[in-house]
Amino acid sequence: MSVRDDIACKLREAFKPSRLEVIDESHLHIGHVGARPGGETHFRVEIATGAFHGMSRIARQKAVYDVLAQEMAGPVHALSIKAEDG
Amino acid sequence: MSDAMITIQETVNGNDVVLFMKGTPVFPQCGFSSAVAGVLNHMGVKYQSVNVLEDTEVRQGIKEFTGWPTIPQLYVKGEFVGGCDIVREMWDSGELQDYFNERGIETPGMTG
């Protein structure tokens, strides 16, 4: 399974999102620190879920980081998150 | 508490605005750090920056300090504000200036 699919799968399972996009932006970072041939190092996640209702921005992002702790410690160099209640 | 944790705690307590980043405000070494430093520079906010690339223990320690796994990290009056995404969102919505001003931090770049 690709890192991207892995991220999407875990987030879907944890938050039952009404909207989820996992975008591999590694191509924008070619040559930067943390980039690798083959990509899958820099991701942007846009997620909307009722699970975030009443949570602060920090709490929402942290919830996403927690679910993806393994990926963050491993192949993922950077993760940009847009987390909305919805 | 490790030496790095003590250093982090003292820096956060001893300065109104602290940015832990990769590189320096003049030579940022990561796009995300650069974005946050750029916003602060634009607003004219006076801040203390810490280059985590200069100290492995601080680089690791700052992730454990608030349980936030990424850099940059912005602290205002001892409080963790967020990383690049949150600062950018607050900047886009105009909330960031209010956040600073409510805490008595001047934003002289934002006049007119």
N, CA and C atoms of all chains as a GROMACS GRO file, in nm:
protein
  594
    1MET      N    1   0.084  -0.119   0.000
    1MET     CA    2   0.000   0.000   0.000
    1MET      C    3   0.088   0.125   0.000
    2SER      N    4   0.051   0.225  -0.078
    2SER     CA    5   0.130   0.347  -0.081
    2SER      C    6   0.111   0.423   0.049
    3VAL      N    7   0.204   0.512   0.079
    3VAL     CA    8   0.195   0.592   0.200
    3VAL      C    9   0.065   0.675   0.197
    4ARG      N   10   0.035   0.725   0.080
    4ARG     CA   11  -0.085   0.806   0.064
    4ARG      C   12  -0.211   0.726   0.100
    5ASP      N   13  -0.221   0.604   0.047
    5ASP     CA   14  -0.336   0.520   0.077
    5ASP      C   15  -0.343   0.485   0.225
    6ASP      N   16  -0.227   0.464   0.280
    6ASP     CA   17  -0.216   0.431   0.420
    6ASP      C   18  -0.271   0.544   0.507
    7ILE      N   19  -0.232   0.667   0.473
    7ILE     CA   20  -0.278   0.786   0.546
    7ILE      C   21  -0.430   0.798   0.533
    8ALA      N   22  -0.479   0.786   0.411
    8ALA     CA   23  -0.622   0.800   0.386
    8ALA      C   24  -0.702   0.696   0.463
    9CYS      N   25  -0.651   0.575   0.460
    9CYS     CA   26  -0.719   0.463   0.526
    9CYS      C   27  -0.728   0.487   0.677
   10LYS      N   28  -0.619   0.526   0.738
   10LYS     CA   29  -0.617   0.548   0.883
   10LYS      C   30  -0.710   0.662   0.923
   11LEU      N   31  -0.708   0.769   0.844
   11LEU     CA   32  -0.791   0.885   0.877
   11LEU      C   33  -0.939   0.852   0.862
   12ARG      N   34  -0.971   0.774   0.759
   12ARG     CA   35  -1.110   0.736   0.736
   12ARG      C   36  -1.161   0.653   0.853
   13GLU      N   37  -1.078   0.563   0.894
   13GLU     CA   38  -1.115   0.475   1.003
   13GLU      C   39  -1.133   0.552   1.134
   14ALA      N   40  -1.042   0.645   1.160
   14ALA     CA   41  -1.042   0.715   1.289
   14ALA      C   42  -1.152   0.822   1.298
   15PHE      N   43  -1.178   0.891   1.187
   15PHE     CA   44  -1.265   1.010   1.196
   15PHE      C   45  -1.394   1.002   1.116
   16LYS      N   46  -1.414   0.897   1.037
   16LYS     CA   47  -1.533   0.888   0.953
   16LYS      C   48  -1.562   1.024   0.886
   17PRO      N   49  -1.466   1.077   0.810
   17PRO     CA   50  -1.481   1.213   0.758
   17PRO      C   51  -1.591   1.226   0.652
   18SER      N   52  -1.654   1.344   0.649
   18SER     CA   53  -1.752   1.372   0.544
   18SER      C   54  -1.678   1.414   0.416
   19ARG      N   55  -1.555   1.461   0.436
   19ARG     CA   56  -1.472   1.497   0.321
   19ARG      C   57  -1.327   1.468   0.356
   20LEU      N   58  -1.257   1.407   0.265
   20LEU     CA   59  -1.116   1.378   0.292
   20LEU      C   60  -1.036   1.383   0.163
   21GLU      N   61  -0.930   1.460   0.166
   21GLU     CA   62  -0.837   1.461   0.053
   21GLU      C   63  -0.696   1.446   0.107
   22VAL      N   64  -0.624   1.352   0.050
   22VAL     CA   65  -0.482   1.336   0.085
   22VAL      C   66  -0.403   1.360  -0.042
   23ILE      N   67  -0.328   1.468  -0.041
   23ILE     CA   68  -0.260   1.509  -0.164
   23ILE      C   69  -0.109   1.495  -0.146
   24ASP      N   70  -0.048   1.422  -0.236
   24ASP     CA   71   0.098   1.407  -0.233
   24ASP      C   72   0.160   1.530  -0.301
   25GLU      N   73   0.226   1.612  -0.221
   25GLU     CA   74   0.288   1.734  -0.276
   25GLU      C   75   0.438   1.721  -0.287
   26SER      N   76   0.487   1.598  -0.284
   26SER     CA   77   0.632   1.575  -0.282
   26SER      C   78   0.702   1.638  -0.401
   27HIS      N   79   0.630   1.641  -0.514
   27HIS     CA   80   0.693   1.695  -0.636
   27HIS      C   81   0.728   1.844  -0.619
   28LEU      N   82   0.660   1.910  -0.525
   28LEU     CA   83   0.690   2.052  -0.502
   28LEU      C   84   0.817   2.071  -0.421
   29HIS      N   85   0.868   1.961  -0.367
   29HIS     CA   86   0.981   1.970  -0.274
   29HIS      C   87   1.103   1.895  -0.322
   30ILE      N   88   1.106   1.863  -0.450
   30ILE     CA   89   1.221   1.790  -0.505
   30ILE      C   90   1.349   1.869  -0.480
   31GLY      N   91   1.448   1.801  -0.425
   31GLY     CA   92   1.575   1.868  -0.397
   31GLY      C   93   1.581   1.928  -0.258
   32HIS      N   94   1.465   1.938  -0.190
   32HIS     CA   95   1.465   1.992  -0.053
   32HIS      C   96   1.507   1.884   0.046
   33VAL      N   97   1.541   1.929   0.166
   33VAL     CA   98   1.572   1.836   0.272
   33VAL      C   99   1.449   1.748   0.296
   34GLY      N  100   1.469   1.620   0.312
   34GLY     CA  101   1.358   1.530   0.343
   34GLY      C  102   1.292   1.470   0.220
   35ALA      N  103   1.320   1.526   0.102
   35ALA     CA  104   1.263   1.470  -0.021
   35ALA      C  105   1.341   1.346  -0.061
   36ARG      N  106   1.269   1.251  -0.121
   36ARG     CA  107   1.335   1.128  -0.167
   36ARG      C  108   1.290   1.099  -0.309
   37PRO      N  109   1.373   1.030  -0.385
   37PRO     CA  110   1.326   0.988  -0.516
   37PRO      C  111   1.203   0.899  -0.497
   38GLY      N  112   1.104   0.914  -0.580
   38GLY     CA  113   0.983   0.834  -0.563
   38GLY      C  114   0.876   0.909  -0.486
   39GLY      N  115   0.914   1.020  -0.423
   39GLY     CA  116   0.815   1.104  -0.356
   39GLY      C  117   0.759   1.044  -0.229
   40GLU      N  118   0.631   1.072  -0.202
   40GLU     CA  119   0.561   1.024  -0.083
   40GLU      C  120   0.627   1.071   0.046
   41THR      N  121   0.676   1.194   0.046
   41THR     CA  122   0.739   1.249   0.167
   41THR      C  123   0.662   1.370   0.220
   42HIS      N  124   0.601   1.445   0.129
   42HIS     CA  125   0.531   1.568   0.167
   42HIS      C  126   0.383   1.555   0.131
   43PHE      N  127   0.296   1.568   0.231
   43PHE     CA  128   0.154   1.550   0.206
   43PHE      C  129   0.073   1.667   0.259
   44ARG      N  130  -0.040   1.688   0.194
   44ARG     CA  131  -0.138   1.783   0.245
   44ARG      C  132  -0.267   1.707   0.269
   45VAL      N  133  -0.324   1.724   0.387
   45VAL     CA  134  -0.448   1.657   0.421
   45VAL      C  135  -0.556   1.761   0.443
   46GLU      N  136  -0.669   1.743   0.376
   46GLU     CA  137  -0.786   1.827   0.403
   46GLU      C  138  -0.895   1.735   0.451
   47ILE      N  139  -0.941   1.760   0.570
   47ILE     CA  140  -1.037   1.668   0.630
   47ILE      C  141  -1.148   1.745   0.700
   48ALA      N  142  -1.271   1.701   0.679
   48ALA     CA  143  -1.385   1.758   0.749
   48ALA      C  144  -1.460   1.644   0.816
   49THR      N  145  -1.485   1.660   0.943
   49THR     CA  146  -1.555   1.556   1.017
   49THR      C  147  -1.626   1.614   1.140
   50GLY      N  148  -1.739   1.559   1.171
   50GLY     CA  149  -1.812   1.600   1.291
   50GLY      C  150  -1.734   1.568   1.418
   51ALA      N  151  -1.638   1.478   1.406
   51ALA     CA  152  -1.556   1.441   1.522
   51ALA      C  153  -1.477   1.560   1.575
   52PHE      N  154  -1.459   1.663   1.490
   52PHE     CA  155  -1.380   1.780   1.532
   52PHE      C  156  -1.466   1.886   1.598
   53HIS      N  157  -1.596   1.861   1.609
   53HIS     CA  158  -1.685   1.962   1.664
   53HIS      C  159  -1.644   2.001   1.806
   54GLY      N  160  -1.633   2.132   1.827
   54GLY     CA  161  -1.600   2.181   1.961
   54GLY      C  162  -1.452   2.173   1.994
   55MET      N  163  -1.370   2.126   1.899
   55MET     CA  164  -1.227   2.114   1.927
   55MET      C  165  -1.152   2.235   1.874
   56SER      N  166  -1.048   2.277   1.945
   56SER     CA  167  -0.965   2.388   1.900
   56SER      C  168  -0.883   2.344   1.778
   57ARG      N  169  -0.824   2.442   1.710
   57ARG     CA  170  -0.739   2.409   1.595
   57ARG      C  171  -0.625   2.316   1.636
   58ILE      N  172  -0.565   2.350   1.749
   58ILE     CA  173  -0.452   2.270   1.796
   58ILE      C  174  -0.498   2.127   1.822
   59ALA      N  175  -0.611   2.113   1.889
   59ALA     CA  176  -0.661   1.980   1.923
   59ALA      C  177  -0.692   1.898   1.797
   60ARG      N  178  -0.750   1.965   1.696
   60ARG     CA  179  -0.782   1.894   1.571
   60ARG      C  180  -0.656   1.842   1.502
   61GLN      N  181  -0.559   1.933   1.490
   61GLN     CA  182  -0.436   1.893   1.421
   61GLN      C  183  -0.365   1.782   1.498
   62LYS      N  184  -0.369   1.797   1.630
   62LYS     CA  185  -0.301   1.700   1.712
   62LYS      C  186  -0.367   1.562   1.698
   63ALA      N  187  -0.499   1.563   1.688
   63ALA     CA  188  -0.571   1.437   1.669
   63ALA      C  189  -0.527   1.370   1.539
   64VAL      N  190  -0.508   1.449   1.435
   64VAL     CA  191  -0.462   1.393   1.307
   64VAL      C  192  -0.318   1.342   1.321
   65TYR      N  193  -0.233   1.422   1.383
   65TYR     CA  194  -0.094   1.379   1.404
   65TYR      C  195  -0.089   1.247   1.482
   66ASP      N  196  -0.175   1.237   1.584
   66ASP     CA  197  -0.172   1.118   1.669
   66ASP      C  198  -0.206   0.992   1.589
   67VAL      N  199  -0.306   1.004   1.504
   67VAL     CA  200  -0.347   0.890   1.422
   67VAL      C  201  -0.235   0.851   1.325
   68LEU      N  202  -0.159   0.951   1.281
   68LEU     CA  203  -0.054   0.926   1.181
   68LEU      C  204   0.087   0.925   1.243
   69ALA      N  205   0.093   0.898   1.372
   69ALA     CA  206   0.222   0.903   1.442
   69ALA      C  207   0.328   0.815   1.376
   70GLN      N  208   0.286   0.696   1.336
   70GLN     CA  209   0.380   0.602   1.273
   70GLN      C  210   0.437   0.658   1.143
   71GLU      N  211   0.349   0.715   1.063
   71GLU     CA  212   0.391   0.772   0.934
   71GLU      C  213   0.481   0.893   0.956
   72MET      N  214   0.446   0.975   1.056
   72MET     CA  215   0.524   1.095   1.085
   72MET      C  216   0.665   1.058   1.131
   73ALA      N  217   0.674   0.947   1.204
   73ALA     CA  218   0.804   0.904   1.255
   73ALA      C  219   0.882   0.832   1.145
   74GLY      N  220   0.812   0.791   1.039
   74GLY     CA  221   0.874   0.714   0.934
   74GLY      C  222   0.890   0.790   0.803
   75PRO      N  223   0.812   0.751   0.702
   75PRO     CA  224   0.836   0.803   0.567
   75PRO      C  225   0.795   0.948   0.544
   76VAL      N  226   0.705   1.002   0.629
   76VAL     CA  227   0.651   1.134   0.601
   76VAL      C  228   0.739   1.243   0.661
   77HIS      N  229   0.785   1.331   0.576
   77HIS     CA  230   0.871   1.440   0.622
   77HIS      C  231   0.789   1.561   0.662
   78ALA      N  232   0.684   1.589   0.588
   78ALA     CA  233   0.602   1.706   0.618
   78ALA      C  234   0.456   1.677   0.590
   79LEU      N  235   0.373   1.726   0.680
   79LEU     CA  236   0.230   1.704   0.668
   79LEU      C  237   0.158   1.835   0.697
   80SER      N  238   0.088   1.885   0.597
   80SER     CA  239   0.012   2.008   0.615
   80SER      C  240  -0.133   1.968   0.633
   81ILE      N  241  -0.198   2.026   0.733
   81ILE     CA  242  -0.332   1.980   0.768
   81ILE      C  243  -0.433   2.094   0.768
   82LYS      N  244  -0.545   2.070   0.701
   82LYS     CA  245  -0.658   2.160   0.714
   82LYS      C  246  -0.771   2.077   0.773
   83ALA      N  247  -0.805   2.104   0.897
   83ALA     CA  248  -0.902   2.021   0.967
   83ALA      C  249  -1.026   2.103   1.002
   84GLU      N  250  -1.141   2.060   0.949
   84GLU     CA  251  -1.264   2.137   0.971
   84GLU      C  252  -1.372   2.053   1.036
   85ASP      N  253  -1.460   2.123   1.106
   85ASP     CA  254  -1.577   2.059   1.162
   85ASP      C  255  -1.680   2.049   1.049
   86GLY      N  256  -1.728   1.930   1.025
   86GLY     CA  257  -1.828   1.920   0.918
   86GLY      C  258  -1.864   1.778   0.882
   87MET      N  259   1.412   1.659   3.438
   87MET     CA  260   1.404   1.728   3.309
   87MET      C  261   1.543   1.739   3.247
   88SER      N  262   1.554   1.713   3.119
   88SER     CA  263   1.684   1.721   3.052
   88SER      C  264   1.726   1.866   3.034
   89ASP      N  265   1.852   1.886   3.004
   89ASP     CA  266   1.904   2.021   2.982
   89ASP      C  267   1.828   2.090   2.869
   90ALA      N  268   1.799   2.014   2.763
   90ALA     CA  269   1.730   2.072   2.648
   90ALA      C  270   1.591   2.121   2.689
   91MET      N  271   1.521   2.042   2.770
   91MET     CA  272   1.387   2.079   2.816
   91MET      C  273   1.392   2.206   2.901
   92ILE      N  274   1.494   2.215   2.986
   92ILE     CA  275   1.510   2.334   3.070
   92ILE      C  276   1.535   2.456   2.982
   93THR      N  277   1.623   2.439   2.884
   93THR     CA  278   1.651   2.549   2.790
   93THR      C  279   1.523   2.594   2.719
   94ILE      N  280   1.446   2.498   2.672
   94ILE     CA  281   1.321   2.529   2.601
   94ILE      C  282   1.226   2.604   2.694
   95GLN      N  283   1.208   2.549   2.814
   95GLN     CA  284   1.116   2.610   2.911
   95GLN      C  285   1.158   2.754   2.942
   96GLU      N  286   1.287   2.774   2.963
   96GLU     CA  287   1.336   2.908   2.996
   96GLU      C  288   1.317   3.005   2.879
   97THR      N  289   1.340   2.956   2.759
   97THR     CA  290   1.324   3.042   2.641
   97THR      C  291   1.178   3.082   2.624
   98VAL      N  292   1.089   2.985   2.642
   98VAL     CA  293   0.945   3.011   2.625
   98VAL      C  294   0.894   3.105   2.734
   99ASN      N  295   0.944   3.086   2.856
   99ASN     CA  296   0.900   3.172   2.966
   99ASN      C  297   0.962   3.311   2.960
  100GLY      N  298   1.081   3.319   2.905
  100GLY     CA  299   1.157   3.443   2.912
  100GLY      C  300   1.134   3.539   2.797
  101ASN      N  301   1.054   3.498   2.698
  101ASN     CA  302   1.030   3.584   2.582
  101ASN      C  303   0.882   3.585   2.547
  102ASP      N  304   0.832   3.702   2.512
  102ASP     CA  305   0.689   3.714   2.479
  102ASP      C  306   0.652   3.630   2.357
  103VAL      N  307   0.739   3.634   2.256
  103VAL     CA  308   0.711   3.560   2.133
  103VAL      C  309   0.834   3.478   2.096
  104VAL      N  310   0.816   3.349   2.083
  104VAL     CA  311   0.928   3.261   2.047
  104VAL      C  312   0.889   3.174   1.928
  105LEU      N  313   0.978   3.169   1.830
  105LEU     CA  314   0.955   3.080   1.716
  105LEU      C  315   1.068   2.977   1.708
  106PHE      N  316   1.031   2.851   1.727
  106PHE     CA  317   1.126   2.742   1.704
  106PHE      C  318   1.118   2.707   1.556
  107MET      N  319   1.229   2.716   1.488
  107MET     CA  320   1.227   2.700   1.342
  107MET      C  321   1.351   2.630   1.291
  108LYS      N  322   1.346   2.591   1.164
  108LYS     CA  323   1.465   2.536   1.099
  108LYS      C  324   1.533   2.651   1.025
  109GLY      N  325   1.654   2.682   1.065
  109GLY     CA  326   1.725   2.796   1.009
  109GLY      C  327   1.697   2.920   1.091
  110THR      N  328   1.721   3.035   1.031
  110THR     CA  329   1.702   3.163   1.100
  110THR      C  330   1.603   3.248   1.020
  111PRO      N  331   1.550   3.354   1.082
  111PRO     CA  332   1.457   3.439   1.007
  111PRO      C  333   1.519   3.492   0.877
  112VAL      N  334   1.649   3.515   0.877
  112VAL     CA  335   1.714   3.566   0.756
  112VAL      C  336   1.742   3.452   0.656
  113PHE      N  337   1.784   3.338   0.709
  113PHE     CA  338   1.809   3.221   0.624
  113PHE      C  339   1.729   3.100   0.671
  114PRO      N  340   1.598   3.103   0.650
  114PRO     CA  341   1.518   2.986   0.688
  114PRO      C  342   1.556   2.866   0.600
  115GLN      N  343   1.554   2.747   0.660
  115GLN     CA  344   1.597   2.630   0.583
  115GLN      C  345   1.484   2.531   0.561
  116CYS      N  346   1.362   2.583   0.566
  116CYS     CA  347   1.246   2.499   0.543
  116CYS      C  348   1.132   2.592   0.506
  117GLY      N  349   1.053   2.552   0.407
  117GLY     CA  350   0.945   2.638   0.358
  117GLY      C  351   0.843   2.673   0.465
  118PHE      N  352   0.817   2.580   0.554
  118PHE     CA  353   0.715   2.602   0.657
  118PHE      C  354   0.766   2.700   0.762
  119SER      N  355   0.892   2.685   0.801
  119SER     CA  356   0.952   2.781   0.894
  119SER      C  357   0.958   2.918   0.830
  120SER      N  358   0.992   2.920   0.704
  120SER     CA  359   1.004   3.045   0.630
  120SER      C  360   0.870   3.118   0.626
  121ALA      N  361   0.761   3.042   0.608
  121ALA     CA  362   0.628   3.102   0.600
  121ALA      C  363   0.591   3.173   0.730
  122VAL      N  364   0.617   3.106   0.842
  122VAL     CA  365   0.580   3.165   0.972
  122VAL      C  366   0.668   3.286   1.003
  123ALA      N  367   0.798   3.272   0.981
  123ALA     CA  368   0.889   3.385   1.004
  123ALA      C  369   0.848   3.503   0.916
  124GLY      N  370   0.807   3.472   0.792
  124GLY     CA  371   0.766   3.576   0.699
  124GLY      C  372   0.646   3.654   0.750
  125VAL      N  373   0.548   3.584   0.806
  125VAL     CA  374   0.429   3.650   0.862
  125VAL      C  375   0.469   3.739   0.980
  126LEU      N  376   0.551   3.688   1.068
  126LEU     CA  377   0.592   3.766   1.185
  126LEU      C  378   0.672   3.890   1.141
  127ASN      N  379   0.761   3.870   1.045
  127ASN     CA  380   0.840   3.983   0.994
  127ASN      C  381   0.749   4.089   0.933
  128HIS      N  382   0.653   4.042   0.855
  128HIS     CA  383   0.560   4.133   0.790
  128HIS      C  384   0.481   4.214   0.893
  129MET      N  385   0.441   4.150   1.000
  129MET     CA  386   0.362   4.217   1.104
  129MET      C  387   0.448   4.308   1.191
  130GLY      N  388   0.578   4.289   1.180
  130GLY     CA  389   0.669   4.369   1.261
  130GLY      C  390   0.675   4.324   1.406
  131VAL      N  391   0.635   4.201   1.430
  131VAL     CA  392   0.637   4.147   1.566
  131VAL      C  393   0.781   4.118   1.608
  132LYS      N  394   0.813   4.158   1.730
  132LYS     CA  395   0.946   4.130   1.782
  132LYS      C  396   0.945   3.989   1.840
  133TYR      N  397   1.033   3.903   1.791
  133TYR     CA  398   1.032   3.766   1.841
  133TYR      C  399   1.172   3.709   1.855
  134GLN      N  400   1.178   3.611   1.942
  134GLN     CA  401   1.302   3.537   1.962
  134GLN      C  402   1.292   3.411   1.876
  135SER      N  403   1.392   3.388   1.791
  135SER     CA  404   1.388   3.264   1.714
  135SER      C  405   1.492   3.166   1.766
  136VAL      N  406   1.458   3.040   1.757
  136VAL     CA  407   1.551   2.934   1.796
  136VAL      C  408   1.569   2.842   1.677
  137ASN      N  409   1.693   2.829   1.631
  137ASN     CA  410   1.723   2.741   1.519
  137ASN      C  411   1.744   2.599   1.570
  138VAL      N  412   1.645   2.513   1.548
  138VAL     CA  413   1.655   2.378   1.603
  138VAL      C  414   1.762   2.294   1.532
  139LEU      N  415   1.804   2.337   1.416
  139LEU     CA  416   1.906   2.262   1.343
  139LEU      C  417   2.042   2.272   1.412
  140GLU      N  418   2.054   2.370   1.502
  140GLU     CA  419   2.182   2.388   1.571
  140GLU      C  420   2.196   2.297   1.693
  141ASP      N  421   2.088   2.235   1.735
  141ASP     CA  422   2.094   2.154   1.856
  141ASP      C  423   1.998   2.035   1.845
  142THR      N  424   2.054   1.917   1.828
  142THR     CA  425   1.973   1.796   1.811
  142THR      C  426   1.879   1.774   1.928
  143GLU      N  427   1.927   1.805   2.048
  143GLU     CA  428   1.843   1.779   2.166
  143GLU      C  429   1.725   1.873   2.172
  144VAL      N  430   1.747   1.998   2.134
  144VAL     CA  431   1.636   2.093   2.130
  144VAL      C  432   1.539   2.054   2.019
  145ARG      N  433   1.594   2.009   1.908
  145ARG     CA  434   1.511   1.968   1.794
  145ARG      C  435   1.417   1.855   1.834
  146GLN      N  436   1.468   1.759   1.909
  146GLN     CA  437   1.386   1.649   1.956
  146GLN      C  438   1.298   1.694   2.073
  147GLY      N  439   1.360   1.770   2.164
  147GLY     CA  440   1.291   1.813   2.286
  147GLY      C  441   1.168   1.897   2.260
  148ILE      N  442   1.175   1.984   2.159
  148ILE     CA  443   1.062   2.074   2.134
  148ILE      C  444   0.940   1.994   2.087
  149LYS      N  445   0.964   1.878   2.026
  149LYS     CA  446   0.852   1.794   1.983
  149LYS      C  447   0.783   1.729   2.103
  150GLU      N  448   0.862   1.703   2.206
  150GLU     CA  449   0.805   1.641   2.326
  150GLU      C  450   0.747   1.746   2.420
  151PHE      N  451   0.798   1.867   2.410
  151PHE     CA  452   0.761   1.975   2.501
  151PHE      C  453   0.610   1.997   2.505
  152THR      N  454   0.547   2.002   2.389
  152THR     CA  455   0.402   2.019   2.382
  152THR      C  456   0.334   1.899   2.316
  153GLY      N  457   0.412   1.796   2.285
  153GLY     CA  458   0.354   1.681   2.217
  153GLY      C  459   0.313   1.714   2.075
  154TRP      N  460   0.383   1.812   2.015
  154TRP     CA  461   0.352   1.853   1.878
  154TRP      C  462   0.467   1.803   1.791
  155PRO      N  463   0.440   1.721   1.689
  155PRO     CA  464   0.550   1.649   1.624
  155PRO      C  465   0.626   1.726   1.516
  156THR      N  466   0.585   1.850   1.488
  156THR     CA  467   0.650   1.919   1.376
  156THR      C  468   0.705   2.056   1.414
  157ILE      N  469   0.792   2.104   1.329
  157ILE     CA  470   0.854   2.235   1.342
  157ILE      C  471   0.818   2.311   1.214
  158PRO      N  472   0.786   2.438   1.218
  158PRO     CA  473   0.799   2.535   1.326
  158PRO      C  474   0.691   2.525   1.436
  159GLN      N  475   0.723   2.591   1.548
  159GLN     CA  476   0.628   2.604   1.657
  159GLN      C  477   0.636   2.746   1.711
  160LEU      N  478   0.519   2.808   1.724
  160LEU     CA  479   0.513   2.946   1.774
  160LEU      C  480   0.453   2.949   1.915
  161TYR      N  481   0.522   3.022   2.003
  161TYR     CA  482   0.475   3.040   2.141
  161TYR      C  483   0.458   3.189   2.169
  162VAL      N  484   0.346   3.224   2.232
  162VAL     CA  485   0.323   3.362   2.270
  162VAL      C  486   0.287   3.366   2.418
  163LYS      N  487   0.362   3.442   2.494
  163LYS     CA  488   0.341   3.453   2.639
  163LYS      C  489   0.332   3.315   2.705
  164GLY      N  490   0.419   3.227   2.664
  164GLY     CA  491   0.425   3.095   2.726
  164GLY      C  492   0.324   2.995   2.672
  165GLU      N  493   0.237   3.043   2.581
  165GLU     CA  494   0.131   2.956   2.530
  165GLU      C  495   0.164   2.909   2.389
  166PHE      N  496   0.143   2.782   2.362
  166PHE     CA  497   0.166   2.728   2.229
  166PHE      C  498   0.053   2.772   2.136
  167VAL      N  499   0.087   2.841   2.029
  167VAL     CA  500  -0.014   2.891   1.935
  167VAL      C  501  -0.041   2.789   1.826
  168GLY      N  502   0.065   2.732   1.770
  168GLY     CA  503   0.048   2.632   1.665
  168GLY      C  504   0.168   2.626   1.575
  169GLY      N  505   0.151   2.550   1.468
  169GLY     CA  506   0.256   2.538   1.367
  169GLY      C  507   0.219   2.620   1.245
  170CYS      N  508   0.278   2.584   1.133
  170CYS     CA  509   0.262   2.663   1.011
  170CYS      C  510   0.116   2.673   0.966
  171ASP      N  511   0.044   2.560   0.965
  171ASP     CA  512  -0.094   2.562   0.915
  171ASP      C  513  -0.182   2.654   0.997
  172ILE      N  514  -0.168   2.645   1.130
  172ILE     CA  515  -0.253   2.724   1.220
  172ILE      C  516  -0.218   2.872   1.210
  173VAL      N  517  -0.090   2.904   1.207
  173VAL     CA  518  -0.049   3.044   1.196
  173VAL      C  519  -0.100   3.102   1.063
  174ARG      N  520  -0.090   3.022   0.958
  174ARG     CA  521  -0.136   3.068   0.827
  174ARG      C  522  -0.288   3.092   0.827
  175GLU      N  523  -0.362   3.000   0.887
  175GLU     CA  524  -0.508   3.017   0.897
  175GLU      C  525  -0.544   3.142   0.976
  176MET      N  526  -0.473   3.163   1.087
  176MET     CA  527  -0.502   3.279   1.173
  176MET      C  528  -0.464   3.409   1.102
  177TRP      N  529  -0.360   3.402   1.023
  177TRP     CA  530  -0.318   3.518   0.945
  177TRP      C  531  -0.422   3.548   0.838
  178ASP      N  532  -0.465   3.447   0.765
  178ASP     CA  533  -0.563   3.466   0.658
  178ASP      C  534  -0.694   3.525   0.710
  179SER      N  535  -0.734   3.484   0.830
  179SER     CA  536  -0.863   3.529   0.884
  179SER      C  537  -0.851   3.662   0.959
  180GLY      N  538  -0.729   3.710   0.975
  180GLY     CA  539  -0.708   3.836   1.048
  180GLY      C  540  -0.702   3.817   1.199
  181GLU      N  541  -0.720   3.692   1.241
  181GLU     CA  542  -0.723   3.659   1.383
  181GLU      C  543  -0.588   3.677   1.452
  182LEU      N  544  -0.483   3.661   1.373
  182LEU     CA  545  -0.349   3.661   1.432
  182LEU      C  546  -0.314   3.798   1.491
  183GLN      N  547  -0.351   3.903   1.420
  183GLN     CA  548  -0.321   4.037   1.471
  183GLN      C  549  -0.395   4.060   1.603
  184ASP      N  550  -0.523   4.023   1.607
  184ASP     CA  551  -0.601   4.038   1.731
  184ASP      C  552  -0.536   3.956   1.843
  185TYR      N  553  -0.494   3.838   1.806
  185TYR     CA  554  -0.432   3.750   1.906
  185TYR      C  555  -0.311   3.819   1.970
  186PHE      N  556  -0.226   3.878   1.887
  186PHE     CA  557  -0.109   3.948   1.939
  186PHE      C  558  -0.149   4.070   2.020
  187ASN      N  559  -0.236   4.152   1.961
  187ASN     CA  560  -0.271   4.279   2.025
  187ASN      C  561  -0.342   4.257   2.160
  188GLU      N  562  -0.428   4.157   2.164
  188GLU     CA  563  -0.497   4.126   2.290
  188GLU      C  564  -0.399   4.089   2.400
  189ARG      N  565  -0.285   4.040   2.360
  189ARG     CA  566  -0.184   3.999   2.458
  189ARG      C  567  -0.076   4.104   2.477
  190GLY      N  568  -0.102   4.221   2.424
  190GLY     CA  569  -0.009   4.333   2.443
  190GLY      C  570   0.116   4.325   2.356
  191ILE      N  571   0.111   4.244   2.250
  191ILE     CA  572   0.224   4.236   2.158
  191ILE      C  573   0.199   4.332   2.042
  192GLU      N  574   0.294   4.418   2.017
  192GLU     CA  575   0.274   4.517   1.911
  192GLU      C  576   0.297   4.457   1.772
  193THR      N  577   0.219   4.508   1.677
  193THR     CA  578   0.234   4.465   1.537
  193THR      C  579   0.251   4.590   1.449
  194PRO      N  580   0.364   4.657   1.464
  194PRO     CA  581   0.383   4.786   1.396
  194PRO      C  582   0.382   4.776   1.244
  195GLY      N  583   0.402   4.657   1.191
  195GLY     CA  584   0.398   4.640   1.046
  195GLY      C  585   0.258   4.649   0.989
  196MET      N  586   0.157   4.648   1.078
  196MET     CA  587   0.020   4.638   1.032
  196MET      C  588  -0.054   4.770   1.031
  197THR      N  589   0.016   4.882   1.038
  197THR     CA  590  -0.051   5.012   1.038
  197THR      C  591  -0.110   5.043   0.902
  198GLY      N  592  -0.217   5.121   0.902
  198GLY     CA  593  -0.279   5.166   0.777
  198GLY      C  594  -0.341   5.055   0.706
   0.00000   0.00000   0.00000
